Amino acid sequence: MEKIFSELIDAIGEDPTREGLVDTPRRASAAFRYLNSGYHQTLENVLNNAIFEADTEDMVIVRNIELYSLCEHHLLPFIGKCHIGYLPAGKVIGLSKTARIVEMYSRRLQIQERLTKQIADAIQIAINPRGVAVVVEAKHLCMMMRGVEKQNSVMTTSAMLGLFRERINTRSEFLNLIDRQI
């Protein structure tokens, strides 16, 4: 991968042997591997048995989980936050594991629509709740730095499963709760 980054630097007309760029291929390779580290993780590894019996049926929500991903079309970042809600059916997920699920899927070449669905499906697979809701809001540098160059646009995607899809009042409660300020 270092050779490829060196060739890219050369291809844009820069000298890869220039003092400031000598170590760039190594650093860029390490960064690219890290930014795509989600390919080397599985849901089972991420959960690490942090699923617990719980005698609750009320909505569980984790808001404002930061996410950083790379657009699969331009290899440019998109940055945002994810909100996850679920209705337990006897089991809950350890709090940090929801963020780790977001991290696993966002550390892959992505489109936001797929990322949102993958997160919802993972929660569904992990604990089989009565419903899962995921909303992702992100700014895409591919839209901000190139193309239409729109600085303030935010893309919002959602995935609603189970009772969140079937019941408008359940979906509305989730959407109202994620919009609250602390």
N, C-alpha and C positions, 0 to 999 in steps of 0.2 A: 504494500500500500504506500510506503514511503516513496518508492520509485514513481508511482502514479502521481502523487502530489508534487513531486519534483517536476515531472513532465507537464503537469497543469500550470505550474508557476512559469515554466519556460514557454508554454503555449500562449499565455497572455502577454508575452513580450517582456517578462521580467527575468532577471538573472538569478537562478536558484543558488548560485555560489556567492552572492552578495552577503556581506556580513550579517545583516538583519534577517536574512532568509535561510542561512545555512542549516539551522535546526528546525525550520518550519515544517518540512515534510515529516519529521519524526513527531513533532508536537501535533500536527494536524491529523496524523494517523491515529495517535493515541486518543485525541478528542473524538474523532469519527467513530472509533470503536466504542468509546464510552457512550456517546450519544445514541448508539444503536445496540446497547447492551441488553435490551429487552428480548432480543432473539435467543439469548442463552438462558432465559428463565422460563419456568413453567408455573402454572397456577399452583400446583402442589408444593413446589419449593417456596413460592412467595407466601403461601398461607402458613406453611410450617406448623400444621396442626393447631393453629390458633382459631379454632371454631369451638364455641362453647354453648352448652345447653342453657337456655334462658326461658323463664316463664313469663314472657312478655309478648304481646301482639301489637304493641303500639309502634308507630313509625320511628325508625332510626335514621338520622340524617347526619352526614358529614359534609360540611360546606367548605368552599374555597380551598380545595386541594390544588396547589400549584402544579402546573404541568408545562413541560417543554418538549416539543417534538420537532421532527423534520418533515416538511412537506415532501411527499414522494415524487412530486412533479418537478420541483426545482432545487431540492436539497437545501432549502432555506427554512429557518425556524418558524414555528408558530408557538405562541406563548399564551397561556391563559389559566383558567381555573375550572375545576370540575366539582360538581355537587352530586352526591350520591344519597339516595334514600331507599330504604327497603322495609317491608313489613314482615317481621320474623314469623316463622312457623316452628318455634321450639329451639332455634339455633341463632346465634349471632356471631359476627366475625370480629376478631380483635381489632380495635380501633386503627392501629397503624397499618393493618393489612389492607384496608380500603385504599390508603394512600399508596401502598406498595403495588396494588393491582393497577392503579392509574399509571404509576411509574413504569411498570413492566410493559404495558401496551404503548405508552407514549414514547418509550425509548426504542422505537422502530420507525422505519419509513412509513408515513401515515397519510391518510386523509382524515379530517376531523369526523366525518360521518361514520367511518368504519371504527375509529377509536372509541367513539361514544357507545356504539353497539357492542364492541368487544368487552368494554368495562361492565355493561349491564349483563351481558351473557355470563361473564365470569362470576359475578355475584350470584346469579341464578344457579349456576352449576355448583358453586361452593356450598350454599346453605339451603337451596330450594325454598326461598321465602314465598309468601303469598303475592308479592309484587316487588318490582325493582324500578326505580326511576333514576336516570342519569341525565344531567344537563352539563354541557361543556360550552364555555364561552372563551373565544381565543382571537388574538390578533395574528394575522399571517404576514410575515415579512415579505413573502413572494408578492403580496398585493400592495405592501407599503413601500418597498424599495425599488420595485420594477413594475412594468405593466402600467396599470392605471394610477399607481402611486397615491392611493387613498389612505391617509394616515390615521383616521379615526374610525375606520370600519371594524366592527367586531362580528364574528360569525358565531351564531348560537345553534347548537344541535341538541337534540334530546332523543332518548330511547326510553320507552315506557313499556314495561312488561307486567303481566298479571293484573292485579287490581288497579294499578296505576293506569293501565290502558282501558280497563273495563268501567271504572267508576270516575266520573268527572270530578266529584267532590274530593276523592282521594288525591287525584292529580292536582287539583286546585290547592289543596292544603299543602302539598309538597312545594308547589311553585311559590306560594305565599311565604312559606317558612324559609326558603332559600333566598328570598328577596329581602329579608329583615336585616336590619343593622344592629350590631351589638354595641 
